């Protein structure tokens, strides 16, 4: 089974029940399927690695695997009709999200779709001049700096961002904090582009350097967080002390290094750092920079997020924080990757 969109809806009953037999599943009011159909679907899900079974004969029970938790389908509109208290599953950070076993986060068809976009992205660079390439890089820097800041509540518009980054003109309608936030994003991206070799095998120290650029002149502590932080709109609580945060980052970066798929590395970076929340502030901005650094280092298209809906982005993050379900954010990642590959011409010139 290569397409998570085609997973039987039956998989979601295991998110609310730790262990179920086939007859228990069939007897659930929301299933409304025969025992024969239920058994067939359970067999498919087990063979595909979404479920595991224990016991024998009539005592066989099924539970979700790590793959099942991360990749089960979810109706995001229905999910957010519930209050934070009603929808929360994982109150605290779950270390096992980044522990073995290592699983593939993308289906074959998803990878194929992104590969086609990547080929187009690279082919566009074949006829590009150095001057055109420089202009395209600057266009990406402007649009990424604007959008990544807007996602975090910055009210600079795109034209004002362009004036600021091209000509140093500060907007009189915006605060100094907002201005500095955008300038920091530009500097961080330029640092990435000037130090490409660092991002082939990123380390925690690399993440801290990026965050120091994100945080400069904004009154944000540049060290790993030592205090508790809360996240608006959810009861999910990130880790509370520096030592746990270091352990979690170690697991995340080990997971990234184990993956042989560049799209997976970038997805893990942007979502994993956001989930861990290693810093007092600037976590999501830093995570998007790290993810793009990984993509750029291997000549893949970086994501500007220009066409993303801010609410959709935040909701996809919350689903992962609360349910450890990666599907909504993965869909967003794929659509934004294709958008960037089709709209920016900043691949390396041969």
Residue pairs with C-beta under 8 A, 6 or more apart in sequence:
1 7
1 44
1 45
1 48
1 50
2 107
2 108
2 109
3 107
3 109
4 71
4 72
4 73
4 107
4 327
5 73
7 45
7 50
7 71
7 72
7 73
8 41
8 44
8 45
9 73
10 25
10 31
10 33
10 38
10 41
10 42
10 45
11 45
11 50
11 51
11 64
11 68
11 72
11 73
12 72
12 73
12 74
13 20
13 25
13 28
13 30
13 31
14 20
14 51
14 62
14 63
14 64
14 68
14 72
15 64
15 69
15 72
15 89
15 323
17 24
18 63
19 54
19 61
19 62
19 63
20 61
20 62
20 63
21 58
21 59
21 60
21 61
21 62
22 35
22 38
22 39
22 42
22 60
22 62
23 35
25 31
25 38
25 42
25 62
26 33
26 34
26 35
26 38
31 38
33 41
42 51
42 53
42 62
45 51
45 62
45 68
46 52
46 53
46 62
49 65
49 67
49 68
49 103
50 64
50 65
50 67
50 68
50 71
50 72
51 62
51 63
51 64
51 65
51 68
52 62
52 63
52 64
52 65
53 60
53 61
53 62
53 63
54 60
54 61
54 63
55 61
64 72
66 96
66 97
66 101
66 103
67 103
69 323
69 324
69 325
70 97
70 103
70 105
70 324
70 325
70 326
70 327
71 105
71 325
71 326
71 327
72 325
72 327
73 327
74 319
74 323
74 325
74 327
74 328
76 315
76 316
76 319
76 328
79 87
79 319
80 87
80 315
84 233
84 234
84 235
84 322
85 235
87 322
87 323
88 234
88 235
88 236
88 322
89 322
89 323
89 324
90 236
90 321
90 322
90 323
90 324
91 235
91 236
91 237
92 236
92 237
93 237
93 238
93 239
93 244
93 248
93 275
93 276
94 324
95 247
95 248
95 251
97 275
97 324
98 248
98 251
98 252
98 254
98 255
98 272
99 251
102 255
102 258
102 259
104 261
104 264
105 264
105 267
105 268
105 326
105 330
106 114
106 261
106 263
106 264
106 267
106 330
110 330
110 334
111 261
111 263
113 334
113 338
114 263
114 334
114 337
114 338
114 341
117 301
117 337
117 338
117 341
117 342
118 300
118 301
118 341
120 341
120 342
121 300
121 301
121 340
121 341
121 342
121 344
121 345
121 347
122 299
122 347
124 345
124 347
125 133
125 345
125 346
125 347
125 348
125 349
125 350
126 350
128 136
128 345
128 349
130 349
132 345
133 345
133 346
133 349
136 344
136 345
136 346
137 193
137 346
138 165
138 166
139 344
140 302
140 304
140 344
140 346
141 165
141 185
141 186
141 189
141 190
142 158
142 161
142 162
142 165
142 166
143 158
143 304
143 306
144 185
144 189
144 288
144 292
144 302
144 303
144 304
144 305
144 306
145 161
145 165
145 182
145 185
145 186
145 189
146 156
146 157
146 158
146 161
146 162
146 182
146 306
147 304
147 305
147 306
147 308
148 185
148 285
148 288
148 289
148 305
149 156
149 161
149 178
149 181
149 182
149 185
149 285
150 156
150 310
151 284
151 305
151 308
151 310
151 313
151 314
152 181
152 284
152 285
154 174
154 178
154 181
154 182
155 173
155 174
155 178
156 164
156 171
156 174
156 178
156 179
156 182
160 171
160 173
160 174
161 182
163 169
163 171
164 170
164 171
164 179
164 182
164 183
165 182
165 183
165 186
170 176
170 179
171 178
171 179
177 218
180 216
180 217
180 218
181 218
181 285
184 213
184 214
184 215
184 216
184 217
184 218
185 214
185 285
185 289
187 213
187 216
188 210
188 213
188 214
188 289
189 289
189 292
191 209
191 210
191 213
192 199
192 210
192 289
192 292
192 293
192 296
193 296
196 296
196 297
197 297
198 206
198 293
198 297
199 206
199 293
199 294
199 296
199 297
200 297
200 298
201 257
202 253
202 256
202 269
202 290
202 293
202 294
203 253
204 246
204 249
204 250
204 253
206 290
206 293
207 249
207 273
207 278
207 286
207 290
208 222
208 223
208 224
210 286
210 289
210 290
210 293
211 222
211 278
211 279
211 282
211 286
212 222
214 220
214 282
214 285
214 286
214 289
215 221
215 222
215 279
215 281
215 282
216 222
218 281
218 282
220 279
220 280
220 281
220 282
221 279
221 280
221 281
222 279
223 279
224 242
224 245
224 246
224 278
224 279
225 242
225 245
225 277
225 278
225 279
225 280
226 241
226 242
227 240
227 280
228 237
228 240
229 238
229 277
229 280
230 237
231 238
231 277
231 318
231 321
233 314
233 318
234 318
234 321
234 322
236 318
236 321
236 322
238 275
238 276
238 277
239 245
239 248
239 276
239 277
245 276
245 278
248 276
248 278
249 276
249 278
252 268
252 269
252 272
252 273
252 276
255 268
255 272
256 265
256 268
256 269
256 272
256 294
259 265
259 268
262 294
262 295
262 298
262 300
263 300
263 333
263 337
265 294
266 291
266 292
266 294
266 295
266 300
266 303
266 333
267 291
267 326
267 329
267 330
267 333
269 287
269 290
269 291
269 294
270 287
270 288
270 290
270 291
270 333
271 287
271 317
271 320
271 326
271 329
272 287
273 283
273 284
273 286
273 287
273 290
274 283
274 284
274 287
274 317
274 320
275 320
275 321
276 283
277 283
279 286
284 317
288 303
288 305
291 303
292 302
292 303
295 301
295 302
295 303
296 302
299 347
299 348
301 337
301 340
301 341
301 344
301 346
301 347
302 340
302 344
302 346
303 333
303 336
303 337
303 339
303 340
304 336
304 339
304 340
304 343
304 344
305 313
305 336
306 339
306 340
306 343
307 335
307 336
307 339
308 332
308 336
312 332
313 332
315 328
316 328
316 329
316 331
316 332
317 329
319 325
319 327
319 328
319 329
320 326
320 328
320 329
